[in-house]
Amino acid sequence: MHSQSYMMYTKNNPAIFLKLIACIMMLMAAQVRSQQFNPYPPAPYPDRIVLNVTQDPSTSLAVNWRTHDSITAGSAEIMIVVSNPTNATKANGIKAKTETVTHDGIVANYHSAVFAGLQPNTLYMYRVGQGNYWSEWFHVRTAGKPGDKLSFIYLGDVQQGMRTFWPRVIREAYVKMPDAKLILYAGDIVNRGRNDHEWGELFYGGGFIHSTIPGMMSPGNHEHADNAAGINEITSLWRPQFTLPENGPEGLEETCYYSDVQGVRFISLNSQAIWFGGGGMQKQTEWLENILTNNPNRWTCVVFHHPVYSVKANRDNENLREKFQPIFNKYKVDLVLQGHDHAYGRGMQKIPMPRTKDTSPTMYVVSMSGSKMYANDQPAWADKSGGYLQLYQLITVDGNTLSYRSYTATGELFDAFDLAKRKGKNNLVKNLK
Amino acid sequence: MRKVDRRKKRLSLHTGLVILSAIFCTGVQAQTAGVNPFPPTPDPDRIVLNVTQDPSTSIAVNWRTCDTVREGFLEIMPVSSDPRAVAKALREQAKSEAFQFQNIAATYHSVTLAGLTPKTLYMYRVGQGAHWSEWFHTKTAGTVGDKLSFIYLGDVQSGIKTLWPRVIRAAYAKMPGANLMLYAGDIVNRGNNDNEWGELFYGGSFIHSSIPGMHSPGNHEYARTGDTLSAFWRPQFTLPENGPEGLKETCYFTDVQGMRFISINSYRVEESDEDLRKQKLWVDSLLRNNPNQWTAVVFHHPFYSIRPTRDNARMRSTFKPLFDKYKVDIVLQGHDHAYARGMHKIQGATKDEKSGTVYILSVSGPKMSSTLQGNWMDVSASYTQLFQLVTVQGNTLGYKSYTAAGELYDSFDLVKQKGKPNKLVEKKPNNK
């Protein structure tokens, strides 16, 4: 109020206005940085409200949000959806886990809650907050059971244009598939994981979509940075702002994990930790073998950042091809969804299976959703490739058929194939575009 | 700190002023952070598309910034999935007006741009300098004969940021290709309350910037004392200025793909003889000279209410004869915080005729009325938040009303018949 009354006062007093300018310029000098306009300040109201996959999204949902650090507690309320607003008072509340995070010069409280004991394939309404500061009520549908038709969205790197060119992509994807049960992010979700402002842009860009469809975030190199000791680690915002399944190898919780949704096992690998070799790689090969050995699901989809086959001539991630592709081959992983290269490539039929005449049992895809773009190098392994295109992918799994559709930001079909399960053989690929 | 020092040396007077403006904005933001969740900032917000008289070839967009931003631009082009292409976007300067009301100082910007191609997906952004919105997609309306889709929402009014957002979002998810979105008044509870408009724009988020809105005012967009329209209405919307003098942007029409949509300012009809007379003449002339096959009228105070105590006799006696005479197809209303639809039990132009017009009132926000009494209703509901999706193709108008939970609550088709009133085909689910 103080500053506003100055503004009104000065409108009629040019002399005082000039003196004020001088004063303010002096005051600014020491504080230009801290005074820079922050479009995403934490407030008493919850923001950055994001749903995440749990290990079993048919009976549980994880939600995270942020507030100003003066809000020291939070709750999450949920009930089966009602159209009569007076019944919203019947929701069940659970207390959130609250932690204070100082990051990039911003102090905020991060809250998280996991709703458990939910009914499968049921539309719920929920809200988060406390006291006088609550979010709106959001709708979210729990996942169904194996056998129910599954829909999900897969997005390649956001990284750039989070608040310029990317919002249209996630919004188009959402309106084409509003009943998606999850959204997969193949890493490099922002450009600098340590930059609070970029996460602000990401949450702005997706708006309520983040709070409506559970996200399955896999980290890329841009979510990692060297710490003071020179160790490459995930941004300190990652774990406070997401609640991803903690069923991965020790030290890689919430970056390497899996979720079983309606008969599909979705696995996130932390390919940055693989890229650095050593322990991060070893831990993940062992863990992956184990969860693929004990996999009751008909379909398996793995998401990570650095591609097994690059779409750029000057890029290669040997570690992934040497250590992980044999595991994908052995367990016949159906679909591998990746990012990193800022161009599009998709292939299976030209990829050989070592020591056999067979070809790869796995379809590999690299895509991008943000505005950082490279040209199409037409990689030899790819059945379809592209460059300088923003894309999103909508995938459905129904019984023995997986249908994959890639659309441009403008809604045109760019690539399409179906995979059909066959007994004792590789999936049958039907190229449809 | 070193970086800051170097930058300081480079400051010219101009950049100094720019930074100063940003700091003024930030100052306002910091001072009010605890109280105002929706402060104006250098970044555009409250970005809203509105219908124009011809949405197939023109677009109207409004937005807000803090008051130190004094100009703004619209950039627009047919969509491209290659981000580099936007270098070719057309740039149009906005009309920017200083806005000072109560404790809010802001600039409202608006652009109306003609010469667009029908049925074309465009991308646009608004802003200036370092402060631009994201690129939005919006599709221009098609031409007569194309299938039309629109959303109709009853009163929002309360729960704007609690229980209403789910309704507009569910409507949008079910009909993202809607050509327009009709609001039947009482869009907020107190039209002069900036925070409530902030909640409305928060609740609908990018939907407001993707589908043109057709906003009709209710009594709550008027101040309780004095008969002044919300100070925010005209700065924040750009609705067609084709209505009677003194009622611009509240009483207007738009023609979309063979359907004429008319907004009547029903509050002014109820309150003022002069505004009643002006609107009656205007509506008469619009209906008499109407080249469209279909006609919908939207306003706040319903002809037929849910209780005798809520009767709006002036609205009914003024416009009912015109609607009968010119065979208005559908009338979309609010005000009563319930749902009702009627036609079969309503009298037409004479005692021997039945109404050829369907009358509907609905509610989208959580404010609810209880008892429903009225022998005009064919279908009704109380204590239910609803949204309506309507399509028009050729001779058939398909109407569906859904609950907030996404369940179909009411449905019918209206079919045009030569020389006879429309045939209403009931499609209401059996369990309702």
Chai-1 contact restraints between the chains, C-beta under 6 A:
chainA,res_idxA,chainB,res_idxB,connection_type,confidence,min_distance_angstrom,max_distance_angstrom,comment,restraint_id
A,H2,B,Q31,contact,1.0,0.0,6.0,A-B,restraint_1
A,S3,B,G27,contact,1.0,0.0,6.0,A-B,restraint_2
A,S3,B,V28,contact,1.0,0.0,6.0,A-B,restraint_3
A,S3,B,Q31,contact,1.0,0.0,6.0,A-B,restraint_4
A,Q4,B,V28,contact,1.0,0.0,6.0,A-B,restraint_5
A,V32,B,V4,contact,1.0,0.0,6.0,A-B,restraint_6
A,R33,B,V4,contact,1.0,0.0,6.0,A-B,restraint_7
A,Q35,B,I23,contact,1.0,0.0,6.0,A-B,restraint_8
A,Q35,B,T26,contact,1.0,0.0,6.0,A-B,restraint_9
A,F37,B,A22,contact,1.0,0.0,6.0,A-B,restraint_10
A,F37,B,T26,contact,1.0,0.0,6.0,A-B,restraint_11
A,F37,B,P42,contact,1.0,0.0,6.0,A-B,restraint_12
A,P39,B,D43,contact,1.0,0.0,6.0,A-B,restraint_13
A,Y45,B,P37,contact,1.0,0.0,6.0,A-B,restraint_14
A,V81,B,A405,contact,1.0,0.0,6.0,A-B,restraint_15
A,S83,B,T384,contact,1.0,0.0,6.0,A-B,restraint_16
A,S83,B,Q385,contact,1.0,0.0,6.0,A-B,restraint_17
A,S83,B,T403,contact,1.0,0.0,6.0,A-B,restraint_18
A,S83,B,A404,contact,1.0,0.0,6.0,A-B,restraint_19
A,S83,B,A405,contact,1.0,0.0,6.0,A-B,restraint_20
A,N84,B,Y383,contact,1.0,0.0,6.0,A-B,restraint_21
A,P85,B,L163,contact,1.0,0.0,6.0,A-B,restraint_22
A,P85,B,P366,contact,1.0,0.0,6.0,A-B,restraint_23
A,P85,B,Q385,contact,1.0,0.0,6.0,A-B,restraint_24
A,E136,B,K161,contact,1.0,0.0,6.0,A-B,restraint_25
A,E136,B,T162,contact,1.0,0.0,6.0,A-B,restraint_26
A,E136,B,P165,contact,1.0,0.0,6.0,A-B,restraint_27
A,W137,B,L163,contact,1.0,0.0,6.0,A-B,restraint_28
A,W137,B,R166,contact,1.0,0.0,6.0,A-B,restraint_29
A,H139,B,R166,contact,1.0,0.0,6.0,A-B,restraint_30
A,R163,B,E134,contact,1.0,0.0,6.0,A-B,restraint_31
A,T164,B,E134,contact,1.0,0.0,6.0,A-B,restraint_32
A,F165,B,P83,contact,1.0,0.0,6.0,A-B,restraint_33
A,F165,B,W135,contact,1.0,0.0,6.0,A-B,restraint_34
A,P167,B,E134,contact,1.0,0.0,6.0,A-B,restraint_35
A,R168,B,W135,contact,1.0,0.0,6.0,A-B,restraint_36
A,R168,B,H137,contact,1.0,0.0,6.0,A-B,restraint_37
A,V175,B,P176,contact,1.0,0.0,6.0,A-B,restraint_38
A,P178,B,A173,contact,1.0,0.0,6.0,A-B,restraint_39
A,G207,B,S205,contact,1.0,0.0,6.0,A-B,restraint_40
A,G207,B,F206,contact,1.0,0.0,6.0,A-B,restraint_41
A,S371,B,P83,contact,1.0,0.0,6.0,A-B,restraint_42
A,Y388,B,D82,contact,1.0,0.0,6.0,A-B,restraint_43
A,L389,B,S81,contact,1.0,0.0,6.0,A-B,restraint_44
A,Q390,B,S81,contact,1.0,0.0,6.0,A-B,restraint_45
A,T408,B,S81,contact,1.0,0.0,6.0,A-B,restraint_46
A,A409,B,S81,contact,1.0,0.0,6.0,A-B,restraint_47
A,T410,B,V79,contact,1.0,0.0,6.0,A-B,restraint_48
A,T410,B,S81,contact,1.0,0.0,6.0,A-B,restraint_49
